[in-house]
Amino acid sequence: MYKTLTSLPRFQKTLILLLVDTAIVPIALYMAYALRLSDFTPFEKLMEAGPTLLAFICVAPMVIIANRLHRFKLGTFESSAIIRTAKCTLYLAAVCTALNMMTDYTMPRTIPILFGILFFVGSIGTRIFAQNYLSFANDRDSDTKRVLIYGAGSAGTQLAFAMRQQNKHRIVGFADDNVAIHGIIIAGQYVYPANDMPGLIKKMSVDRIVVALPSVQGKPRSELLKSLNTLDCEVRVLPSFDEMIDGDGLLEKLRPVSPNDLLGREKVDLNLPVVADTYAGKNVLITGAGGSIGSELCRQLIACDIKSLILMDHAEFNLYAIEAELHAIAHEKGIPLIPVLGSVLDENQAISTLQKHNVDIVMHAAAYKHVPMVEANEISGLMNNVMGTRVMATAALRAKIDRFVLISTDKAVRPTNIMGASKRMAELVVQDIAERSKTTLFSMVRFGNVLGSSGSVIPLFRKQIEAGGPVTVTHSDVTRFFMTISEAARLVLLCGCFARGGDVFVLDMGKPMKIIDMARMMIELSGRSVRDEDTPNGDIEIAVVGLRPGEKLYEELLIGNDMLTTPHPKILRAQEGQLSEIEVANMIKDLNSAFETEDSIAARELVTRWVDGYQAPIASNN
């Protein structure tokens, strides 16, 4: 019955409401006569006013339609609908009075007043009954999630209204730590204290907790989510107000809790006016524009009122996807999007692209970054990451552009893998070119691990959890620095502003996080439990599979200890050693020789020779 009613077309639903309201009219008239005359069979008096009553009953549906009473959805029948019902009732009472006067008062004068009261009660009552019936029927549906909303403020209230319309959730109440509102009814739901969540979850048979506290961020939010993740139910979180203002509905904004919510540090504020000032009116080229970082750079640059955006990528589909995504907003802002399909190893294309489009700034994000893949393909990795950087940086120097920013990685510091070593060699190349540049400001930016980027641990863990496990980590003591994609892209833009020439910038990302702790939190936040020695009946096991070739237990951001400040307190400028021009030339010459013969052994020997602190990879099964 429930599914039949909710699946009816909107026209049929409004017709049913109109028929119900129309039926209430003669019933309310009959009850008004019965109350006025204290006689529950006032047929004689009804017959005397028959023509007047019949005329009123015929006119009443038109008054109801004119007031659009039948168009209010049951799921949104709140104060505005009650006010509209009251207005409709007054109009009906006025029409009834007018007809009575026109027929020389064939009915008692108090009948219109009693009718109005009874119609109002009947109309509101039938809708409340229908709401409760549908809610009861929905609650019995096995597919319906029983939801407890944590936070009874404005966001929680709006979320409750939104959920009520979807018929996929059964809201069982609010939980809030504000003692002043405990025990009151908000949006039709009881507000419970939040100090005994385990008991409340059990008592209300809660399937899902939705945290509706968008104004609570940073450490308080982190501590709250850590406490909720121990409960035996799924946890979802409503994002911050800043994330909600793009126009999507509240339900569309609900998302599973990500490890980013649990990092225990505030999101670094990287918004400075200097960013917009530096890039406004400039022609900017992004290499690797279709990648995780490259695409986010494109999104943020569009907001800086740049003159044009040149998208360069060797992957056709990635280039198509980012151009398609940005097309509408770029067109609205009058910013030309110029896709360039090609490789950073193509010297002729690199210089012609910079000159043809009068490029002012280059963000070099193109790179092979997956450690095991580059480790197994060292020649391709070194060629793309080192020589590709040299080609683009040299082209930038020749074209005399304003700025060139290389996106590097914390894996470039005392690397134990070819990927990290290739990025350090790319840094050495840029440092050398920066020494000889009189017009272009060259700089480098080192990232930690970027949450949610392609190939990162987060999507992998999510897939493994959805598959039922096991969740695989390489070592129980592996730690990593983490940052969000938006932080990473903003860091690049800011460092481009701070560059003086040959700078290496890093972001203070707080303390590193254990990967195994992240795996455990993701399992628990999905509503499942970890299977280990203490809980042998848990849902998902965490398997330690051993370090991969070239993988480090921990990453570093600095080779030395010398750091300088920048205009931003969380961005540091490292003073790193560099090679001479002759040494860099010899390094490039030797690399080219190894590339021509595809000599992997010679390439690895070159890495050992030129990269300070490089250690050949040693796999471990710990």
C-alpha positions in Angstrom: 0.0 0.0 0.0 2.8 2.4 1.0 4.8 1.9 -2.3 1.6 2.2 -4.3 0.7 5.6 -2.7 4.2 7.1 -2.9 4.7 6.0 -6.5 1.5 7.7 -7.8 2.0 10.6 -10.3 1.9 14.0 -8.8 -1.4 14.8 -10.6 -3.1 11.9 -8.9 -1.8 12.8 -5.5 -3.0 16.4 -5.8 -6.4 15.1 -7.0 -6.7 12.8 -3.9 -6.0 15.8 -1.6 -8.6 17.9 -3.5 -11.2 15.2 -3.2 -10.5 14.8 0.5 -10.8 18.5 1.2 -14.0 18.7 -0.9 -15.4 15.8 1.1 -14.6 17.6 4.4 -16.9 20.5 3.4 -20.3 18.7 3.7 -19.1 16.8 6.7 -18.0 20.0 8.4 -21.4 21.6 7.6 -23.3 18.6 9.0 -21.2 18.7 12.2 -21.7 22.5 12.5 -25.5 22.1 12.4 -25.3 19.2 14.9 -23.2 21.3 17.3 -25.3 24.5 16.8 -28.7 22.7 17.4 -27.4 20.1 19.8 -29.0 17.5 17.6 -27.0 14.9 15.7 -29.9 14.4 13.2 -30.6 18.0 12.1 -32.1 16.8 8.8 -35.1 19.2 9.0 -32.9 22.3 9.3 -30.5 21.0 6.6 -33.4 20.7 4.2 -34.6 24.3 4.9 -31.1 25.6 3.9 -30.7 23.0 1.1 -30.2 25.3 -1.9 -27.7 27.5 0.0 -25.8 24.5 1.3 -25.7 22.9 -2.2 -24.5 26.1 -3.8 -21.8 26.4 -1.1 -20.7 22.8 -1.6 -20.3 23.5 -5.3 -18.3 26.7 -4.8 -16.0 25.3 -2.1 -13.8 23.2 -4.4 -13.1 26.4 -6.5 -12.0 28.2 -3.3 -9.8 25.3 -2.3 -8.2 25.2 -5.8 -7.7 29.0 -5.8 -5.8 28.7 -2.5 -3.7 25.8 -3.9 -4.4 23.8 -0.7 -4.2 20.6 -2.6 -0.7 21.3 -3.9 1.1 21.1 -0.6 3.2 18.0 -0.3 2.5 15.9 2.8 6.2 15.7 3.5 6.5 19.5 3.7 3.2 20.2 5.5 4.6 22.6 8.1 3.8 26.1 9.3 3.4 27.7 5.9 0.9 25.1 4.8 -1.1 25.6 8.1 -1.2 29.3 7.5 -2.4 28.7 3.9 -5.1 26.3 5.3 -6.2 29.0 7.8 -6.5 31.6 4.9 -8.5 29.1 2.8 -10.8 28.5 5.8 -11.5 32.2 6.2 -12.4 32.5 2.5 -14.7 29.5 2.8 -16.4 31.0 5.9 -16.8 34.3 4.1 -18.3 32.7 1.0 -20.7 30.7 3.3 -21.7 33.9 5.1 -22.3 35.7 1.8 -24.5 33.0 0.4 -26.4 32.9 3.7 -27.1 36.6 3.4 -28.1 36.3 -0.2 -30.7 33.7 0.7 -32.1 35.8 3.6 -30.3 33.8 6.3 -31.8 30.3 5.7 -29.1 28.9 8.0 -28.2 30.1 11.6 -25.6 32.9 11.5 -23.1 30.9 13.6 -23.0 28.1 11.1 -20.2 29.6 8.9 -18.0 30.2 12.0 -18.5 26.6 13.3 -18.0 25.3 9.8 -14.7 27.2 9.5 -13.4 25.8 12.8 -14.4 22.2 11.8 -13.0 22.5 8.2 -9.7 23.8 9.5 -9.4 21.0 12.1 -10.5 18.4 9.5 -8.1 19.5 6.8 -5.1 19.7 9.1 -6.1 16.5 10.9 -6.4 14.4 7.7 -2.9 15.5 6.6 -1.3 14.8 10.0 -3.0 11.4 9.9 -1.7 10.8 6.4 1.8 11.9 7.4 1.9 9.5 10.4 0.5 6.6 8.4 3.1 7.0 5.6 5.8 7.4 8.3 4.6 4.2 10.0 4.4 2.3 6.7 7.9 3.6 5.7 9.3 2.5 9.0 8.1 -1.0 8.4 9.9 -1.1 5.0 13.1 -3.3 5.5 15.1 -1.0 3.2 14.5 2.1 5.3 17.5 3.4 7.3 16.8 4.4 10.9 18.6 7.7 11.2 19.7 9.7 14.3 20.7 13.3 13.5 23.6 14.5 15.7 23.0 18.3 16.0 19.6 19.9 16.5 20.5 23.3 15.1 19.4 24.9 11.8 21.4 22.5 9.7 20.0 19.4 11.5 16.5 20.8 11.2 16.8 21.4 7.5 18.3 18.0 7.0 15.3 16.4 8.8 12.9 18.2 6.5 14.9 17.1 3.5 15.1 13.5 4.6 11.3 13.4 5.3 10.7 14.0 1.6 12.9 11.2 0.3 11.0 8.3 2.0 14.3 6.4 2.3 15.0 7.4 5.9 13.2 7.1 9.2 14.4 9.8 11.5 14.2 8.5 15.1 15.3 11.8 16.7 18.1 14.3 17.4 21.1 14.0 19.7 22.6 17.2 21.0 25.0 18.2 23.8 23.1 21.5 24.4 21.3 20.9 27.8 18.9 23.7 27.1 17.1 21.9 24.3 17.0 18.4 25.8 13.5 16.9 25.8 11.9 19.4 23.5 10.4 18.6 20.1 12.1 20.1 17.0 10.8 19.4 13.5 8.6 16.8 14.9 11.5 14.9 16.6 12.5 14.5 20.2 15.9 15.9 21.2 18.0 13.4 23.3 21.1 14.1 25.3 24.3 13.1 23.5 26.1 11.8 26.7 24.9 8.2 26.3 25.2 7.5 22.6 25.7 3.7 22.9 22.5 3.4 24.9 20.6 5.6 22.6 21.8 3.7 19.5 20.6 0.4 21.1 17.3 1.8 22.4 16.4 3.4 19.0 17.8 0.6 16.8 19.8 3.3 14.9 21.3 2.2 11.5 23.0 5.5 10.7 24.2 8.6 12.5 24.3 11.8 10.5 26.5 14.5 12.0 24.9 17.9 11.2 27.3 20.3 12.7 28.8 22.1 9.7 30.2 25.0 11.8 32.2 22.6 13.9 35.6 22.0 12.3 39.2 21.0 13.2 40.0 19.3 16.4 36.5 19.3 18.0 35.1 17.7 14.9 37.9 15.2 14.8 37.4 14.2 18.5 33.6 13.9 18.0 34.0 11.6 14.9 36.6 9.5 16.7 34.1 8.8 19.5 31.2 8.1 17.1 33.3 5.7 15.0 33.3 3.2 17.9 29.5 2.8 17.8 27.8 -0.1 16.0 26.3 1.9 13.2 27.3 3.8 10.1 28.4 7.4 10.4 27.9 10.1 7.8 28.8 13.8 8.0 27.4 17.0 6.6 30.2 19.1 5.2 31.1 22.6 6.3 29.0 25.6 5.2 31.6 26.6 2.7 31.3 23.2 1.0 27.5 23.5 0.9 27.0 26.8 -0.8 27.5 25.5 -4.4 23.7 24.8 -4.7 23.4 21.1 -4.1 20.7 19.8 -1.8 21.5 18.7 1.8 21.0 15.0 1.1 23.3 15.1 -1.9 26.0 16.6 0.4 25.9 13.7 2.9 29.0 11.7 2.5 30.8 8.9 4.3 33.3 10.1 6.9 36.7 10.3 5.2 40.1 10.0 7.0 40.5 13.7 6.2 37.9 14.4 8.9 40.1 12.5 11.4 43.6 13.9 10.8 43.5 15.9 14.0 44.7 19.1 12.5 42.9 22.2 11.1 42.8 22.6 7.4 45.5 25.0 6.5 44.1 28.4 5.4 45.9 29.1 2.2 43.6 31.9 1.0 45.6 35.1 0.5 44.7 38.1 -1.8 48.2 37.8 -3.3 47.1 34.7 -5.2 44.5 36.4 -7.3 46.7 39.4 -7.8 49.6 37.2 -9.1 47.6 35.2 -11.6 45.0 37.7 -12.7 45.3 38.5 -16.4 48.0 35.9 -17.0 48.1 33.1 -19.6 48.8 29.9 -17.5 49.8 26.5 -18.8 49.3 23.4 -16.7 51.1 20.2 -17.7 49.4 17.0 -16.5 46.2 19.0 -16.5 44.0 15.9 -16.5 45.6 14.5 -13.3 44.5 14.9 -9.7 46.6 17.9 -8.9 46.6 19.3 -12.4 42.8 19.3 -12.6 42.5 21.0 -9.2 45.0 23.6 -10.2 42.8 24.3 -13.3 39.7 24.7 -11.1 41.3 27.1 -8.7 43.0 29.2 -11.5 39.6 29.7 -13.2 38.6 31.6 -10.0 41.6 33.9 -10.3 40.4 35.7 -13.4 43.3 34.5 -15.5 43.5 35.6 -19.2 43.6 32.1 -20.6 44.2 28.5 -19.5 46.3 26.1 -21.5 45.6 22.4 -20.6 48.5 20.1 -21.6 48.3 16.3 -21.2 49.4 13.2 -23.1 46.3 11.2 -22.0 43.5 12.1 -24.4 40.6 11.1 -22.2 42.0 12.9 -19.1 42.4 16.1 -21.3 38.9 15.7 -22.7 37.4 15.2 -19.2 38.9 18.3 -17.6 38.1 20.5 -20.6 34.5 19.3 -20.6 34.2 19.9 -16.8 35.6 23.5 -17.0 34.0 24.5 -20.3 30.8 26.1 -18.9 32.4 28.1 -16.1 35.3 29.2 -18.3 32.9 30.3 -21.0 30.8 32.2 -18.4 34.0 34.0 -17.1 35.2 34.7 -20.7 38.4 32.6 -20.1 39.6 30.7 -23.2 40.4 27.0 -22.6 43.2 25.7 -24.9 43.7 21.9 -24.8 47.1 20.7 -26.0 47.5 16.9 -26.5 51.2 16.1 -26.3 54.1 14.9 -24.3 56.4 17.0 -22.1 59.3 15.3 -23.8 58.5 17.0 -27.1 60.9 19.9 -27.2 59.5 21.5 -30.3 55.9 21.3 -29.1 56.9 22.7 -25.7 58.6 25.9 -27.0 56.0 26.4 -29.8 53.1 26.1 -27.3 54.7 28.6 -24.9 55.3 31.1 -27.7 52.1 30.6 -29.6 49.9 31.2 -26.6 52.1 33.9 -25.0 52.3 31.8 -21.8 53.2 33.8 -18.6 53.2 31.0 -16.0 53.9 27.2 -16.2 52.7 24.8 -13.5 54.6 21.5 -14.2 52.4 18.8 -12.7 53.0 16.1 -15.3 54.9 13.1 -13.8 54.8 9.4 -13.3 54.2 9.2 -9.5 53.2 5.6 -8.6 56.2 4.1 -6.8 55.9 0.4 -7.7 55.1 1.2 -11.4 58.1 3.5 -11.8 60.3 1.1 -9.9 59.4 -1.6 -12.4 59.9 0.8 -15.3 62.9 2.9 -14.3 63.9 4.1 -17.8 60.4 5.4 -18.6 60.1 7.0 -15.1 63.4 8.8 -15.3 62.9 9.9 -18.8 59.4 11.4 -18.1 60.1 12.9 -14.7 63.7 14.2 -15.3 63.9 14.9 -19.0 60.3 16.1 -19.2 61.0 18.6 -16.5 64.2 19.7 -18.3 62.4 20.1 -21.6 59.6 22.3 -20.0 62.0 24.3 -17.8 64.3 25.0 -20.7 61.4 26.0 -22.9 60.2 28.4 -20.2 63.7 29.9 -20.0 63.9 30.4 -23.8 60.4 31.9 -23.9 61.2 34.2 -21.0 58.0 33.5 -19.2 57.3 35.0 -15.7 57.2 31.9 -13.5 57.8 28.2 -13.6 56.6 25.9 -10.7 57.7 22.3 -10.5 55.4 20.0 -8.4 57.7 17.7 -6.5 57.1 15.2 -3.6 58.4 14.4 -0.1 59.6 11.1 -1.6 62.5 13.2 -3.2 64.1 13.5 0.3 66.7 10.8 0.8 64.7 8.5 -1.6 64.6 4.8 -1.5 62.9 4.4 -4.9 63.3 5.5 -8.5 60.2 7.7 -8.4 61.5 9.8 -5.5 65.0 9.9 -7.0 63.6 11.1 -10.3 61.8 13.9 -8.7 64.9 15.0 -6.8 66.9 14.9 -10.1 64.1 17.1 -11.6 64.6 19.5 -8.7 68.3 19.6 -9.4 67.6 20.4 -13.0 65.3 23.3 -12.1 67.7 24.6 -9.5 70.5 24.7 -12.1 68.3 26.5 -14.7 67.1 28.9 -12.0 70.7 29.9 -11.4 71.1 31.0 -15.1 67.7 32.7 -15.4 67.4 36.4 -15.4 63.8 36.7 -16.3 61.9 33.6 -15.2 61.4 32.8 -11.5 61.7 29.0 -11.0 60.5 27.3 -7.8 59.6 23.8 -6.6 56.9 22.6 -4.2 57.0 19.4 -2.2 53.8 17.6 -1.3 53.0 14.9 1.2 50.4 12.3 0.2 47.3 13.8 -1.3 44.1 12.4 0.0 41.8 11.1 -2.7 44.3 11.5 -5.6 44.5 8.8 -8.2 46.4 5.8 -6.9 46.3 7.0 -3.3 45.6 4.6 -0.4 42.1 6.0 0.3 40.3 4.7 -2.8 42.2 1.4 -2.5 41.0 0.9 1.1 37.5 1.9 0.2 37.3 -0.8 -2.6 38.8 -3.4 -0.3 36.2 -2.6 2.4 33.4 -2.8 -0.1 34.7 -6.2 -1.3 34.7 -7.5 2.3 38.4 -7.3 2.8 41.1 -7.8 3.7 42.5 -4.3 3.8 46.1 -4.5 3.0 48.9 -2.4 4.5 52.6 -2.9 3.8 53.9 -2.4 7.3 52.4 -1.8 10.7 54.7 1.2 11.3 54.4 3.0 7.9 53.6 6.7 8.4 52.8 9.4 5.9 52.1 13.1 5.8 48.7 13.9 4.3 47.1 16.9 2.7 43.9 17.5 0.8 43.8 18.1 -3.0 42.6 21.7 -2.4 45.5 22.3 0.0 48.0 20.9 -2.5 46.8 23.0 -5.4 46.6 26.2 -3.3 50.1 25.5 -2.0 51.4 25.5 -5.6 49.6 28.8 -6.4 50.9 30.5 -3.3 54.5 29.3 -3.7 54.4 30.6 -7.3 53.7 34.0 -5.7 56.5 33.7 -3.1 59.2 32.5 -5.5 62.5 34.4 -5.6 64.3 31.9 -7.8 65.4 28.3 -7.1 63.2 28.0 -4.0 62.0 24.7 -2.6 58.7 25.2 -0.7 57.1 22.7 1.8 53.8 22.8 3.8 53.8 22.3 7.5 51.4 19.4 7.7 51.7 18.6 11.4 52.4 15.1 12.5 52.5 12.1 10.1 49.7 9.5 10.4 50.0 5.8 10.6 48.6 4.1 7.6 47.3 1.1 9.7 45.4 3.6 11.9 43.8 5.1 8.8 42.8 1.6 7.6 41.2 0.8 11.0 39.3 4.1 11.0 38.0 3.6 7.5 36.7 0.1 8.4 35.0 1.3 11.6 33.5 4.4 9.9 31.9 2.1 7.3 29.9 0.5 10.1 32.1 -2.6 10.2 34.5 -3.9 12.8 38.2 -5.0 12.5 38.9 -8.7 12.8 42.0 -9.2 14.9 43.2 -11.3 17.9 41.1 -9.2 20.3 37.9 -9.4 18.1 38.1 -12.7 16.1 34.5 -12.3 15.1 35.1 -8.9 13.4 34.0 -8.2 9.9 37.2 -7.2 8.0 40.8 -8.2 8.5 43.8 -5.8 8.2 46.6 -7.8 6.4 50.2 -6.7 6.6 51.7 -7.7 3.3 55.3 -6.3 3.5 57.0 -3.2 2.2 57.0 -2.9 -1.6 60.3 -2.4 -3.4 61.5 1.2 -2.8 58.9 2.0 -0.1 60.0 3.8 3.0 58.6 3.5 6.5 58.4 7.3 6.8 58.7 10.3 4.6 60.6 13.5 5.1 60.1 17.0 3.7 63.6 18.4 4.1 67.1 17.1 3.2 68.8 19.5 5.5 67.7 21.4 8.6 67.9 24.9 7.2 64.5 26.5 6.7 63.3 30.0 6.0 59.9 31.6 6.6 57.6 33.0 4.0 54.7 35.4 4.2 52.5 32.4 5.2 53.3 30.8 8.6 52.6 27.3 7.4 54.7 27.5 4.3 58.5 27.1 4.7 61.3 27.7 2.2 64.0 25.0 2.4 67.7 25.8 1.6 68.7 22.6 -0.2 72.1 21.8 -1.7 72.4 21.7 -5.5 74.8 20.6 -8.3 76.9 22.9 -10.4 76.0 23.6 -14.0 78.8 21.2 -15.2 77.6 18.4 -12.9 74.0 18.8 -14.1 75.1 18.7 -17.7 77.1 15.5 -17.0 74.1 14.0 -15.2 71.8 14.7 -18.2 74.5 13.4 -20.7 74.8 10.1 -18.7 71.1 9.7 -18.4 70.7 10.2 -22.2 73.3 7.4 -22.8 71.4 5.1 -20.5 68.1 5.9 -22.2 69.5 5.3 -25.7 70.8 1.8 -24.7 67.8 1.2 -22.3 70.4 0.2 -19.7 68.4 -0.1 -16.4 71.5 -1.0 -14.4 73.4 2.1 -15.6 70.4 4.3 -14.9 70.2 3.1 -11.3 74.0 3.6 -10.9 73.5 7.2 -12.1 70.8 7.7 -9.5 73.1 6.5 -6.8 75.8 8.8 -8.0 73.9 12.0 -8.4 71.1 11.8 -5.7 72.3 12.6 -2.3 71.0 10.1 0.3 69.6 7.6 -2.2 69.4 4.1 -0.9 68.7 1.1 -3.2 65.2 -0.4 -2.4 65.1 -3.2 0.1 61.8 -5.1 0.4 60.7 -6.2 3.8 57.9 -8.5 5.1 57.6 -6.9 8.5 
